[in-house]
Amino acid sequence: MTPQELVDRYGLEPIPREGGRFRRTWTGPERSDGRPEGTAIVALLTAEDYSALHRLKSDEIWHFYLGDPLTLLLLSPDGTTRSAVLGPDLGRGQQPQLAVPAGTWMGGRVAEGGAWTFFGCTTTPGFTYEDYEHGVAADLAARYPGEAARIMTLCRP
């Protein structure tokens, strides 16, 4: 598969503000508060783009499907940071699935030397645009100074 074949096959559209392309593949039943129980998407990132730092009010599980590994930066509410690699090579520390707790800033890009990655995300309760918060580089760099350089490469105005 090529990135264009994935775009065509799944009808992927640009992800507003965050970057990449996606299509929602599942929405769970509506809860009493009007939100879906859960949602799932498939998404595509190429080396020319990235998933901008953002956080959600729901837990999010990332799933690796095809292509090159995806390097993620995670900034926790308690001030700690970590990197994770979503990918198929378990022997090299990559993970096929990664849970990101609600309130964690997350962003990523195709691993160095890679061309594209095809992955999925599942949230519970389900994603709504009202739950999305876009990262501001200066604010995040001040809060997480040890990751300031990476934060600047993962934020959009």
CORKASUL-V251472 format. One record per backbone hydrogen bond with DSSP energy under -0.5 kcal/mol. CO is the residue of the C=O (numbers start at 0). NH is the residue of the N-H. If there is no record, write none. Layout:
<<CO;NH> <CO;NH>>
This chain:
<<1;5> <2;6> <3;7> <4;8> <5;9> <6;10> <6;11> <12;21> <13;15> <14;18> <15;17> <17;51> <19;14> <20;43> <21;12> <22;41> <25;39> <28;36> <30;33> <34;30> <35;125> <37;27> <38;122> <39;24> <39;25> <40;120> <41;22> <42;118> <43;20> <44;116> <45;48> <49;51> <50;107> <52;134> <53;105> <54;132> <55;102> <58;123> <59;61> <59;99> <60;121> <61;97> <62;119> <65;117> <68;110> <69;71> <69;85> <70;108> <71;83> <72;106> <73;75> <73;81> <74;104> <75;78> <79;75> <81;73> <83;71> <83;85> <84;86> <84;94> <85;69> <87;89> <88;91> <88;93> <89;92> <94;86> <95;63> <97;61> <98;100> <99;59> <100;103> <104;74> <105;53> <106;72> <107;50> <108;70> <110;113> <114;46> <115;67> <116;44> <117;64> <117;65> <118;42> <119;62> <120;40> <121;60> <122;38> <123;58> <127;130> <128;131> <132;54> <134;136> <135;139> <136;140> <137;141> <138;142> <139;143> <143;146> <144;147> <146;150> <147;151> <148;152> <149;152> <149;153> <150;153> <151;154> <153;52>>
